[in-house]
């Protein structure tokens, strides 16, 4: 067998709207109003702390202590409204179904906290399509350390060197490189124009092409 492991934010789904709303909840609590907007989708997909740092820098009030103070509040706000603005990318579940039918094991390796990733996948009604889910806090290390990717693969009962990582960032590219496995980077996310420069084994413009890309990079015996 072989495994196809997916990043979550910016790869399986556009989660930026709900992430930005959670960050702006924090900024309003600070008395700063809504600092981040739709054009900051790429910032949102870099995580909660990056959103807080970016917003505070924008208003010239960057303070690491403030980031640390508000990060738990951001997670709390996000958990309370995690999926109302989030959408799966077109064709992703059809591609996953096709890969599963061909015999590939399917998992998730994300730098979103595990409980939030589980909650989001449940809310979107697609958790059962994934045989494993490893989050940022599942292990003592997170991507780009390769161990979470290996763990997501092992939990599928598949040899860790037989996986492919589908992602949307330099973090995913570096994770796959450290693991010695192929990466496929999607070009339809907020940072899509930057993916070619990372030189992944494949670029993906549309999920309809993923099954053929996977079978080329990692054919089943």
N, CA, C and O of each residue as an XYZ file, in Angstrom:
884
protein
N       0.825     -1.194      0.000
C       0.000      0.000      0.000
C       0.869      1.257      0.000
O       2.067      1.211      0.278
N       0.235      2.361     -0.315
C       0.871      3.673     -0.234
C      -0.140      4.639      0.360
O      -1.343      4.377      0.358
N       0.360      5.759      0.868
C      -0.519      6.713      1.535
C      -0.407      8.087      0.893
O       0.663      8.498      0.442
N      -1.525      8.782      0.862
C      -1.570     10.185      0.454
C      -1.993     10.974      1.689
O      -3.105     10.813      2.193
N      -1.093     11.825      2.169
C      -1.325     12.613      3.378
C      -1.547     14.073      2.986
O      -0.772     14.645      2.220
N      -2.602     14.658      3.514
C      -2.977     16.022      3.160
C      -2.717     16.984      4.319
O      -3.004     16.671      5.475
N      -2.174     18.151      3.996
C      -2.273     19.290      4.890
C      -3.750     19.696      4.921
O      -4.527     19.260      4.071
N      -4.143     20.524      5.889
C      -5.551     20.902      6.004
C      -5.794     22.329      5.503
O      -6.383     22.521      4.439
N      -5.343     23.321      6.262
C      -5.628     24.721      5.924
C      -4.966     25.115      4.607
O      -3.749     24.997      4.463
N      -5.749     25.572      3.667
C      -5.213     25.982      2.383
C      -4.971     24.855      1.419
O      -4.579     25.093      0.277
N      -5.197     23.622      1.853
C      -4.998     22.448      0.994
C      -6.312     21.701      0.805
O      -6.793     21.559     -0.319
N      -6.889     21.227      1.897
C      -8.205     20.589      1.818
C      -9.326     21.626      1.780
O     -10.329     21.446      1.089
N      -9.145     22.702      2.523
C     -10.219     23.685      2.672
C      -9.650     25.090      2.796
O      -8.533     25.292      3.272
N     -10.452     26.055      2.354
C     -10.140     27.463      2.590
C     -10.728     27.828      3.947
O     -11.927     28.080      4.067
N      -9.889     27.853      4.950
C     -10.310     28.134      6.328
C     -10.049     29.579      6.733
O     -10.256     29.943      7.890
N      -9.602     30.392      5.808
C      -9.108     31.723      6.159
C     -10.187     32.613      6.769
O      -9.892     33.395      7.672
N     -11.428     32.511      6.299
C     -12.478     33.389      6.803
C     -12.718     33.220      8.291
O     -12.832     34.207      9.018
N     -12.797     31.980      8.751
C     -13.029     31.726     10.172
C     -11.805     32.060     11.010
O     -11.938     32.520     12.144
N     -10.614     31.834     10.464
C      -9.395     32.184     11.185
C      -9.274     33.698     11.353
O      -8.938     34.179     12.436
N      -9.544     34.442     10.291
C      -9.475     35.897     10.365
C     -10.511     36.449     11.334
O     -10.238     37.409     12.055
N     -11.694     35.850     11.354
C     -12.730     36.292     12.290
C     -12.281     36.101     13.734
O     -12.542     36.952     14.585
N     -11.610     34.991     14.012
C     -11.117     34.739     15.372
C     -10.040     35.742     15.755
O     -10.009     36.219     16.889
N      -9.157     36.063     14.817
C      -8.111     37.046     15.102
C      -8.722     38.424     15.349
O      -8.320     39.130     16.274
N      -9.681     38.798     14.530
C     -10.304     40.102     14.707
C     -11.106     40.177     16.003
O     -11.251     41.257     16.575
N     -11.622     39.059     16.467
C     -12.253     39.015     17.790
C     -11.252     39.454     18.855
O     -11.593     40.210     19.765
N     -10.031     38.979     18.735
C      -8.981     39.367     19.689
C      -8.641     40.848     19.556
O      -8.501     41.547     20.559
N      -8.510     41.323     18.330
C      -8.158     42.725     18.141
C      -9.261     43.656     18.665
O      -8.970     44.722     19.207
N     -10.503     43.257     18.505
C     -11.593     44.059     19.067
C     -11.516     44.075     20.591
O     -11.786     45.096     21.224
N     -11.147     42.937     21.170
C     -11.003     42.875     22.624
C      -9.882     43.808     23.103
O      -9.929     44.328     24.218
N      -8.892     44.006     22.260
C      -7.804     44.933     22.581
C      -8.201     46.388     22.376
O      -7.462     47.295     22.759
N      -9.363     46.614     21.774
C      -9.796     47.970     21.474
C      -9.257     48.500     20.161
O      -9.251     49.709     19.931
N      -8.801     47.596     19.291
C      -8.171     48.000     18.035
C      -9.085     47.862     16.827
O      -8.738     48.331     15.742
N     -10.246     47.229     16.986
C     -11.132     47.007     15.856
C     -10.665     45.864     14.982
O      -9.734     45.140     15.335
N     -11.313     45.703     13.838
C     -10.965     44.636     12.893
C      -9.766     45.079     12.056
O      -9.887     45.947     11.191
N      -8.623     44.481     12.317
C      -7.403     44.881     11.627
C      -7.206     44.091     10.339
O      -6.796     44.651      9.322
N      -7.493     42.801     10.376
C      -7.238     41.937      9.223
C      -8.478     41.820      8.344
O      -9.607     41.854      8.832
N      -8.248     41.680      7.033
C      -9.345     41.564      6.083
C      -9.134     40.430      5.107
O      -8.177     39.668      5.245
N     -10.013     40.299      4.116
C      -9.926     39.189      3.157
C      -8.577     39.081      2.447
O      -8.150     37.984      2.084
N      -7.907     40.218      2.249
C      -6.612     40.179      1.566
C      -5.530     39.516      2.419
O      -4.430     39.248      1.936
N      -5.843     39.257      3.679
C      -4.878     38.619      4.582
C      -5.084     37.107      4.682
O      -4.651     36.490      5.656
N      -5.734     36.508      3.696
C      -5.982     35.065      3.728
C      -4.687     34.279      3.845
O      -4.629     33.279      4.561
N      -3.650     34.722      3.148
C      -2.372     34.023      3.232
C      -1.774     34.083      4.620
O      -1.147     33.121      5.065
N      -1.955     35.194      5.314
C      -1.499     35.329      6.694
C      -2.266     34.360      7.587
O      -1.681     33.692      8.440
N      -3.580     34.289      7.384
C      -4.420     33.408      8.209
C      -3.950     31.969      8.139
O      -3.945     31.265      9.149
N      -3.558     31.532      6.968
C      -3.166     30.139      6.795
C      -1.774     29.846      7.344
O      -1.316     28.704      7.305
N      -1.106     30.869      7.854
C       0.179     30.658      8.531
C      -0.005     30.475     10.032
O       0.972     30.253     10.748
N      -1.246     30.563     10.524
C      -1.500     30.234     11.921
C      -1.906     31.425     12.769
O      -1.779     32.583     12.371
N      -2.404     31.091     13.961
C      -2.947     32.096     14.857
C      -1.925     33.109     15.325
O      -2.206     34.308     15.329
N      -0.766     32.667     15.713
C       0.256     33.596     16.202
C       0.706     34.546     15.093
O       0.966     35.722     15.347
N       0.795     34.040     13.875
C       1.177     34.912     12.767
C       0.120     35.982     12.535
O       0.461     37.129     12.247
N      -1.158     35.631     12.655
C      -2.205     36.640     12.498
C      -2.089     37.712     13.572
O      -2.205     38.901     13.276
N      -1.863     37.307     14.805
C      -1.735     38.277     15.888
C      -0.516     39.174     15.679
O      -0.603     40.388     15.859
N       0.603     38.591     15.305
C       1.803     39.383     15.072
C       1.600     40.371     13.919
O       1.983     41.538     14.011
N       0.998     39.890     12.849
C       0.789     40.749     11.682
C      -0.117     41.922     12.017
O       0.177     43.063     11.660
N      -1.220     41.639     12.704
C      -2.145     42.711     13.051
C      -1.527     43.736     13.977
O      -1.690     44.938     13.767
N      -0.816     43.279     15.005
C      -0.205     44.203     15.954
C       0.917     45.008     15.311
O       1.105     46.182     15.629
N       1.662     44.379     14.410
C       2.700     45.108     13.679
C       2.076     46.191     12.808
O       2.620     47.288     12.679
N       0.942     45.877     12.220
C       0.272     46.822     11.310
C      -0.135     48.104     12.031
O      -0.125     49.184     11.441
N      -0.489     47.980     13.296
C      -0.882     49.171     14.062
C       0.238     49.631     14.996
O       0.021     50.425     15.911
N       1.434     49.114     14.741
C       2.635     49.505     15.480
C       2.495     49.265     16.984
O       2.918     50.076     17.807
N       1.885     48.121     17.312
C       1.760     47.741     18.714
C       2.231     46.310     18.947
O       1.740     45.626     19.845
N       3.188     45.861     18.133
C       3.669     44.500     18.256
C       4.313     44.281     19.623
O       5.177     45.045     20.052
N       3.865     43.211     20.299
C       4.341     42.892     21.647
C       4.201     41.387     21.817
O       3.092     40.854     21.792
N       5.333     40.700     21.990
C       5.287     39.245     22.120
C       4.418     38.813     23.295
O       3.735     37.792     23.218
N       4.437     39.573     24.371
C       3.620     39.223     25.538
C       2.137     39.300     25.199
O       1.342     38.499     25.690
N       1.764     40.268     24.358
C       0.375     40.397     23.943
C      -0.033     39.217     23.052
O      -1.153     38.716     23.150
N       0.875     38.784     22.193
C       0.607     37.611     21.357
C       0.366     36.394     22.241
O      -0.598     35.656     22.038
N       1.234     36.185     23.212
C       1.093     35.045     24.121
C      -0.209     35.127     24.915
O      -0.860     34.108     25.144
N      -0.585     36.318     25.330
C      -1.794     36.495     26.119
C      -3.044     36.177     25.313
O      -3.973     35.545     25.816
N      -3.064     36.619     24.057
C      -4.283     36.501     23.272
C      -4.373     35.222     22.440
O      -5.444     34.904     21.921
N      -3.287     34.493     22.305
C      -3.363     33.264     21.501
C      -4.404     32.281     22.046
O      -5.162     31.727     21.250
N      -4.481     32.035     23.364
C      -5.551     31.142     23.861
C      -6.944     31.677     23.577
O      -7.851     30.896     23.291
N      -7.138     33.001     23.649
C      -8.441     33.582     23.336
C      -8.779     33.383     21.863
O      -9.931     33.130     21.511
N      -7.763     33.499     21.004
C      -7.990     33.263     19.580
C      -8.469     31.829     19.343
O      -9.419     31.599     18.596
N      -7.802     30.872     19.985
C      -8.206     29.471     19.821
C      -9.626     29.246     20.340
O     -10.395     28.490     19.746
N      -9.967     29.901     21.443
C     -11.307     29.770     22.002
C     -12.354     30.346     21.050
O     -13.402     29.738     20.829
N     -12.067     31.517     20.489
C     -12.998     32.137     19.540
C     -13.124     31.299     18.274
O     -14.211     31.166     17.714
N     -12.024     30.747     17.837
C     -12.048     29.922     16.627
C     -12.856     28.648     16.850
O     -13.644     28.254     15.990
N     -12.667     28.005     17.994
C     -13.420     26.783     18.291
C     -14.920     27.043     18.353
O     -15.721     26.170     18.020
N     -15.297     28.245     18.780
C     -16.713     28.581     18.909
C     -17.366     28.857     17.557
O     -18.591     28.818     17.447
N     -16.571     29.132     16.533
C     -17.118     29.432     15.201
C     -16.091     28.994     14.174
O     -15.433     29.818     13.539
N     -15.965     27.685     14.022
C     -14.842     27.120     13.269
C     -15.147     26.831     11.805
O     -14.226     26.650     11.009
N     -16.420     26.786     11.440
C     -16.713     26.296     10.087
C     -17.763     27.102      9.323
O     -18.142     26.709      8.219
N     -18.235     28.202      9.869
C     -19.321     28.909      9.188
C     -18.870     29.593      7.901
O     -19.693     29.851      7.023
N     -17.583     29.890      7.774
C     -17.056     30.548      6.573
C     -16.104     29.643      5.801
O     -15.545     30.063      4.787
N     -15.913     28.431      6.253
C     -14.931     27.512      5.665
C     -15.566     26.650      4.587
O     -16.683     26.159      4.752
N     -14.850     26.468      3.482
C     -15.344     25.633      2.388
C     -14.247     24.695      1.908
O     -13.083     25.080      1.803
N     -14.634     23.463      1.620
C     -13.712     22.523      0.985
C     -13.420     22.993     -0.431
O     -14.284     23.558     -1.102
N     -12.197     22.754     -0.875
C     -11.865     23.138     -2.249
C     -12.603     22.234     -3.249
O     -12.797     21.047     -2.986
N     -13.008     22.788     -4.380
C     -13.779     22.011     -5.364
C     -13.058     20.739     -5.790
O     -11.872     20.757     -6.120
N     -13.796     19.643     -5.777
C     -13.286     18.381     -6.287
C     -12.420     17.590     -5.333
O     -12.005     16.480     -5.665
N     -12.130     18.133     -4.139
C     -11.181     17.441     -3.263
C     -11.731     16.109     -2.778
O     -10.997     15.121     -2.748
N     -13.004     16.056     -2.398
C     -13.530     14.810     -1.865
C     -13.719     13.768     -2.967
O     -13.597     12.570     -2.712
N     -14.011     14.208     -4.171
C     -14.095     13.274     -5.300
C     -12.722     12.674     -5.597
O     -12.609     11.486     -5.897
N     -11.679     13.505     -5.511
C     -10.317     12.997     -5.736
C      -9.931     12.001     -4.654
O      -9.322     10.971     -4.944
N     -10.281     12.303     -3.411
C      -9.963     11.391     -2.309
C     -10.707     10.075     -2.467
O     -10.142      9.009     -2.221
N     -11.967     10.138     -2.876
C     -12.737      8.910     -3.107
C     -12.094      8.062     -4.203
O     -12.026      6.838     -4.091
N     -11.628      8.717     -5.255
C     -10.993      7.983     -6.355
C      -9.703      7.323     -5.889
O      -9.429      6.176     -6.245
N      -8.907      8.040     -5.095
C      -7.664      7.462     -4.585
C      -7.942      6.299     -3.641
O      -7.249      5.282     -3.684
N      -8.942      6.444     -2.798
C      -9.309      5.352     -1.894
C      -9.744      4.130     -2.675
O      -9.375      3.006     -2.334
N     -10.527      4.340     -3.722
C     -10.991      3.230     -4.557
C      -9.828      2.505     -5.228
O      -9.897      1.303     -5.483
N      -8.761      3.250     -5.509
C      -7.585      2.644     -6.137
C      -6.724      1.890     -5.129
O      -5.852      1.116     -5.524
N      -6.956      2.105     -3.829
C      -6.208      1.391     -2.812
C      -5.248      2.224     -1.998
O      -4.490      1.683     -1.193
N      -5.266      3.537     -2.193
C      -4.403      4.409     -1.402
C      -5.032      4.680     -0.036
O      -6.243      4.874      0.067
N      -4.215      4.691      0.998
C      -4.658      5.096      2.324
C      -4.577      6.613      2.417
O      -3.678      7.225      1.841
N      -5.514      7.222      3.139
C      -5.651      8.674      3.144
C      -5.566      9.209      4.576
O      -6.244      8.701      5.469
N      -4.738     10.228      4.796
C      -4.611     10.815      6.130
C      -4.407     12.315      6.072
O      -4.313     12.904      4.995
N      -4.340     12.926      7.247
C      -4.126     14.367      7.397
C      -2.940     14.600      8.320
O      -2.806     13.940      9.351
N      -2.076     15.544      7.944
C      -0.992     16.011      8.806
C      -1.018     17.535      8.757
O      -0.673     18.137      7.740
N      -1.428     18.151      9.857
C      -1.658     19.588      9.884
C      -0.950     20.229     11.064
O      -0.667     19.571     12.065
N      -0.667     21.522     10.937
C      -0.144     22.275     12.068
C      -1.256     23.014     12.811
O      -0.983     23.917     13.602
N      -2.492     22.636     12.561
C      -3.616     23.075     13.390
C      -3.666     22.167     14.618
O      -3.428     20.966     14.491
N      -3.970     22.709     15.814
C      -4.111     21.824     16.976
C      -5.064     20.665     16.685
O      -6.095     20.845     16.036
N      -4.710     19.480     17.169
C      -5.453     18.274     16.799
C      -6.946     18.383     17.104
O      -7.769     18.019     16.264
N      -7.310     18.875     18.287
C      -8.732     18.923     18.643
C      -9.511     19.841     17.699
O     -10.671     19.569     17.386
N      -8.876     20.931     17.242
C      -9.554     21.830     16.312
C      -9.654     21.208     14.924
O     -10.664     21.374     14.238
N      -8.623     20.501     14.513
C      -8.684     19.806     13.228
C      -9.772     18.742     13.241
O     -10.521     18.606     12.274
N      -9.863     17.986     14.331
C     -10.916     16.978     14.460
C     -12.301     17.644     14.414
O     -13.203     17.175     13.720
N     -12.449     18.731     15.156
C     -13.730     19.435     15.194
C     -14.128     19.940     13.810
O     -15.282     19.809     13.403
N     -13.172     20.515     13.095
C     -13.472     21.053     11.777
C     -13.860     19.953     10.797
O     -14.832     20.098     10.056
N     -13.113     18.863     10.787
C     -13.434     17.774      9.866
C     -14.811     17.172     10.168
O     -15.553     16.798      9.260
N     -15.132     17.088     11.456
C     -16.464     16.607     11.835
C     -17.542     17.587     11.368
O     -18.564     17.180     10.816
N     -17.306     18.872     11.594
C     -18.285     19.886     11.195
C     -18.524     19.860      9.690
O     -19.651     20.047      9.232
N     -17.463     19.627      8.926
C     -17.583     19.600      7.467
C     -18.152     18.278      6.961
O     -18.467     18.145      5.779
N     -18.282     17.301      7.860
C     -18.883     16.022      7.503
C     -17.994     15.110      6.690
O     -18.492     14.252      5.961
N     -16.673     15.279      6.802
C     -15.767     14.486      5.961
C     -14.727     13.711      6.771
O     -13.819     13.115      6.191
N     -14.842     13.710      8.087
C     -13.807     13.061      8.906
C     -13.629     11.600      8.558
O     -12.506     11.097      8.593
N     -14.699     10.903      8.224
C     -14.609      9.465      7.964
C     -13.807      9.130      6.712
O     -13.430      7.976      6.508
N     -13.546     10.123      5.878
C     -12.777      9.865      4.653
C     -11.283      9.734      4.923
O     -10.525      9.336      4.038
N     -10.853     10.066      6.145
C      -9.433     10.092      6.479
C      -9.136      9.073      7.569
O      -9.741      9.097      8.640
N      -8.203      8.181      7.283
C      -7.891      7.123      8.227
C      -7.016      7.550      9.376
O      -6.905      6.827     10.366
N      -6.385      8.714      9.272
C      -5.549      9.225     10.354
C      -5.589     10.741     10.341
O      -5.860     11.365      9.315
N      -5.314     11.323     11.504
C      -5.212     12.782     11.616
C      -4.184     13.096     12.695
O      -4.356     12.728     13.857
N      -3.122     13.775     12.301
C      -2.070     14.202     13.221
C      -2.015     15.723     13.185
O      -1.898     16.323     12.117
N      -2.101     16.342     14.361
C      -2.104     17.795     14.453
C      -0.804     18.348     14.996
O       0.174     17.625     15.184
N      -0.817     19.662     15.244
C       0.395     20.340     15.693
C       0.860     19.862     17.051
O       2.056     19.870     17.343
N      -0.087     19.441     17.887
C       0.250     19.048     19.257
C       0.080     17.557     19.514
O       0.098     17.123     20.666
N      -0.082     16.775     18.467
C      -0.201     15.328     18.635
C       1.105     14.739     19.158
O       1.101     13.850     20.010
N       2.215     15.242     18.643
C       3.557     14.801     19.022
C       4.322     15.987     19.618
O       3.851     17.121     19.537
N       5.469     15.747     20.202
C       6.266     16.861     20.726
C       6.812     17.784     19.637
O       7.222     18.907     19.931
N       6.820     17.324     18.386
C       7.310     18.129     17.264
C       6.198     18.317     16.245
O       5.215     17.577     16.235
N       6.368     19.313     15.390
C       5.382     19.609     14.353
C       6.101     19.828     13.024
O       7.323     19.972     12.993
N       5.338     19.854     11.922
C       5.959     20.176     10.635
C       6.697     21.511     10.744
O       6.206     22.438     11.389
N       7.889     21.618     10.109
C       8.475     20.767      9.076
C       9.285     19.569      9.566
O       9.914     18.896      8.750
N       9.294     19.280     10.861
C       9.863     18.008     11.299
C       9.075     16.889     10.607
O       7.846     16.947     10.570
N       9.745     15.883     10.064
C       9.030     14.848      9.310
C       8.256     13.870     10.181
O       7.440     13.113      9.655
N       8.478     13.857     11.491
C       7.875     12.828     12.325
C       6.337     12.863     12.315
O       5.728     11.794     12.278
N       5.681     14.027     12.346
C       4.214     14.003     12.245
C       3.715     13.377     10.938
O       2.710     12.665     10.933
N       4.413     13.643      9.841
C       4.050     13.020      8.569
C       4.211     11.511      8.654
O       3.337     10.767      8.210
N       5.316     11.057      9.218
C       5.522      9.623      9.377
C       4.448      9.023     10.286
O       3.950      7.929     10.019
N       4.091      9.729     11.350
C       3.081      9.218     12.279
C       1.720      9.100     11.596
O       1.006      8.119     11.803
N       1.360     10.085     10.792
C       0.092     10.018     10.056
C       0.068      8.815      9.125
O      -0.977      8.197      8.921
N       1.229      8.488      8.562
C       1.325      7.337      7.663
C       1.289      6.029      8.442
O       0.594      5.091      8.052
N       2.032      5.964      9.538
C       2.049      4.739     10.347
C       0.670      4.406     10.890
O       0.301      3.235     10.974
N      -0.087      5.419     11.257
C      -1.431      5.175     11.800
C      -2.380      4.585     10.759
O      -3.440      4.062     11.101
N      -1.998      4.672      9.513
C      -2.772      4.047      8.435
C      -2.345      2.604      8.192
O      -2.936      1.900      7.374
N      -1.301      2.166      8.919
C      -0.789      0.817      8.715
C       0.054      0.683      7.465
O       0.170     -0.396      6.885
N       0.648      1.817      7.052
C       1.416      1.850      5.817
C       2.851      2.231      6.149
O       3.087      3.023      7.061
N       3.809      1.676      5.420
C       5.207      2.031      5.626
C       5.401      3.526      5.411
O       4.884      4.092      4.448
N       6.148      4.166      6.310
C       6.250      5.620      6.301
C       6.928      6.174      5.057
O       6.715      7.337      4.712
N       7.720      5.390      4.390
C       8.426      5.875      3.203
C       7.580      5.772      1.936
O       8.049      6.123      0.853
N       6.348      5.298      2.055
C       5.516      5.138      0.857
C       4.512      6.264      0.692
O       3.599      6.150     -0.125
N       4.654      7.350      1.446
C       3.621      8.392      1.387
C       3.975      9.502      0.405
O       5.109      9.633     -0.057
N       2.955     10.288      0.112
C       3.063     11.546     -0.625
C       2.402     12.600      0.247
O       1.372     12.328      0.865
N       2.970     13.794      0.310
C       2.359     14.884      1.062
C       1.792     15.913      0.089
O       2.500     16.430     -0.775
N       0.505     16.198      0.247
C      -0.158     17.230     -0.549
C      -0.315     18.454      0.353
O      -0.937     18.372      1.412
N       0.244     19.578     -0.064
C       0.210     20.766      0.777
C       0.146     22.045     -0.022
O      -0.117     22.042     -1.225
N       0.398     23.159      0.689
C       0.250     24.468      0.050
C       1.294     25.475      0.506
O       1.093     26.679      0.342
N       2.407     25.014      1.075
C       3.336     25.981      1.662
C       4.761     25.454      1.661
O       5.021     24.285      1.376
N       5.692     26.381      1.995
C       7.077     25.959      2.157
C       7.226     24.988      3.314
O       8.114     24.136      3.294
N       6.367     25.104      4.326
C       6.405     24.151      5.441
C       6.155     22.735      4.940
O       6.860     21.802      5.325
N       5.157     22.575      4.085
C       4.861     21.248      3.540
C       5.987     20.762      2.639
O       6.360     19.590      2.687
N       6.524     21.645      1.828
C       7.632     21.251      0.958
C       8.832     20.809      1.794
O       9.464     19.797      1.490
N       9.140     21.559      2.834
C      10.286     21.218      3.668
C      10.047     19.937      4.470
O      10.982     19.177      4.723
N       8.807     19.701      4.865
C       8.472     18.462      5.575
C       8.719     17.254      4.683
O       9.352     16.282      5.095
N       8.213     17.328      3.456
C       8.394     16.218      2.518
C       9.870     16.006      2.195
O      10.340     14.872      2.102
N      10.589     17.104      2.025
C      12.026     16.980      1.736
C      12.758     16.310      2.893
O      13.599     15.436      2.681
N      12.434     16.721      4.117
C      13.078     16.115      5.288
C      12.725     14.642      5.421
O      13.524     13.846      5.916
N      11.522     14.283      4.977
C      11.080     12.893      5.059
C      11.590     12.047      3.903
O      11.546     10.818      3.967
N      12.073     12.691      2.852
C      12.542     11.953      1.685
C      11.423     11.379      0.847
O      11.572     10.319      0.238
N      10.281     12.093      0.814
C       9.125     11.620      0.045
C       8.657     12.732     -0.884
O       9.004     13.894     -0.673
N       7.868     12.394     -1.917
C       7.409     13.427     -2.857
C       6.392     14.377     -2.230
O       5.643     14.012     -1.324
N       6.390     15.604     -2.741
C       5.369     16.569     -2.345
C       4.613     17.046     -3.579
O       5.171     17.165     -4.670
N       3.326     17.315     -3.372
C       2.461     17.915     -4.378
C       1.930     19.192     -3.759
O       1.291     19.147     -2.708
N       2.179     20.331     -4.388
C       1.737     21.612     -3.842
C       0.620     22.192     -4.701
O       0.737     22.261     -5.924
N      -0.454     22.604     -4.056
C      -1.605     23.149     -4.770
C      -1.343     24.608     -5.116
O      -0.677     25.325     -4.369
N      -1.867     25.034     -6.245
C      -1.628     26.393     -6.733
C      -2.849     27.287     -6.606
O      -2.802     28.449     -7.010
N      -3.953     26.765     -6.048
C      -5.189     27.542     -5.996
C      -5.411     28.220     -4.645
O      -6.437     28.871     -4.447
N      -4.463     28.078     -3.711
C      -4.575     28.753     -2.427
C      -4.034     30.167     -2.498
O      -3.578     30.603     -3.556
N      -4.078     30.891     -1.385
C      -3.623     32.283     -1.371
C      -2.175     32.470     -1.790
O      -1.815     33.525     -2.312
N      -1.331     31.454     -1.567
C       0.090     31.566     -1.922
C       0.433     30.767     -3.166
O       1.593     30.428     -3.395
N      -0.567     30.472     -3.957
C      -0.383     29.585     -5.102
C       0.684     30.016     -6.081
O       1.380     29.176     -6.652
N       0.824     31.318     -6.285
C       1.809     31.799     -7.252
C       3.242     31.536     -6.806
O       4.164     31.584     -7.620
N       3.429     31.262     -5.537
C       4.785     31.049     -5.012
C       5.210     29.581     -5.008
O       6.360     29.272     -4.698
N       4.300     28.682     -5.348
C       4.583     27.256     -5.175
C       5.621     26.719     -6.151
O       6.410     25.847     -5.787
N       5.639     27.217     -7.376
C       6.573     26.681     -8.369
C       8.015     26.880     -7.933
O       8.867     26.031     -8.194
N       8.294     28.007     -7.265
C       9.665     28.294     -6.836
C      10.159     27.297     -5.793
O      11.367     27.174     -5.592
N       9.256     26.585     -5.129
C       9.643     25.602     -4.111
C      10.056     24.266     -4.726
O      10.559     23.387     -4.027
N       9.845     24.117     -6.022
C      10.269     22.942     -6.782
C       9.768     21.632     -6.184
O      10.566     20.736     -5.907
N       8.457     21.508     -5.983
C       7.921     20.216     -5.541
C       7.984     19.205     -6.673
O       8.282     19.552     -7.816
N       7.704     17.966     -6.347
C       7.671     16.942     -7.395
C       6.509     17.159     -8.355
O       6.562     16.714     -9.502
N       5.465     17.834     -7.900
C       4.336     18.143     -8.781
C       3.591     19.355     -8.255
O       3.545     19.599     -7.049
N       3.007     20.115     -9.176
C       2.090     21.202     -8.857
C       0.691     20.768     -9.238
O       0.503     20.036    -10.209
N      -0.299     21.223     -8.466
C      -1.674     20.799     -8.705
C      -2.554     22.028     -8.869
O      -2.735     22.810     -7.936
N      -3.104     22.186    -10.084
C      -3.985     23.320    -10.369
C      -5.447     23.006    -10.097
O      -6.255     23.912     -9.892
N      -5.785     21.724    -10.096
C      -7.184     21.319     -9.943
C      -7.199     19.912     -9.365
O      -6.410     19.058     -9.771
N      -8.103     19.672     -8.410
C      -8.117     18.358     -7.754
C      -8.498     17.220     -8.692
O      -8.230     16.059     -8.383
N      -9.106     17.521     -9.812
C      -9.449     16.446    -10.748
C      -8.204     15.739    -11.275
O      -8.277     14.590    -11.712
N      -7.061     16.425    -11.234
C      -5.819     15.832    -11.740
C      -5.063     15.048    -10.679
O      -4.092     14.368    -11.010
N      -5.472     15.116     -9.418
C      -4.669     14.498     -8.359
C      -4.513     12.990     -8.503
O      -3.396     12.501     -8.342
N      -5.565     12.218     -8.798
C      -5.350     10.766     -8.912
C      -4.261     10.387     -9.907
O      -3.459      9.493     -9.636
N      -4.226     11.055    -11.051
C      -3.201     10.714    -12.040
C      -1.820     11.166    -11.573
O      -0.828     10.487    -11.839
N      -1.744     12.298    -10.882
C      -0.459     12.759    -10.342
C       0.077     11.760     -9.318
O       1.258     11.416     -9.332
N      -0.803     11.301     -8.433
C      -0.390     10.369     -7.386
C       0.075      9.043     -7.993
O       1.111      8.509     -7.597
N      -0.665      8.530     -8.922
C      -0.285      7.235     -9.508
C       1.021      7.334    -10.287
O       1.731      6.339    -10.427
N       1.345      8.520    -10.793
C       2.617      8.703    -11.472
C       3.767      8.750    -10.469
O       4.816      8.143    -10.688
N       3.565      9.477     -9.364
C       4.630      9.636     -8.369
C       4.799      8.410     -7.477
O       5.914      8.078     -7.073
N       3.702      7.746     -7.175
C       3.740      6.637     -6.222
C       2.791      5.521     -6.689
O       1.752      5.291     -6.071
N       3.151      4.837     -7.773
C       2.265      3.782     -8.274
C       2.153      2.627     -7.279
O       3.118      2.275     -6.599
N       0.977      2.058     -7.210
C       0.765      0.901     -6.353
C       1.360     -0.339     -7.015
O       1.331     -0.484     -8.237
N       1.891     -1.216     -6.193
C       2.496     -2.442     -6.732
C       1.426     -3.344     -7.314
O       1.735     -4.424     -7.817
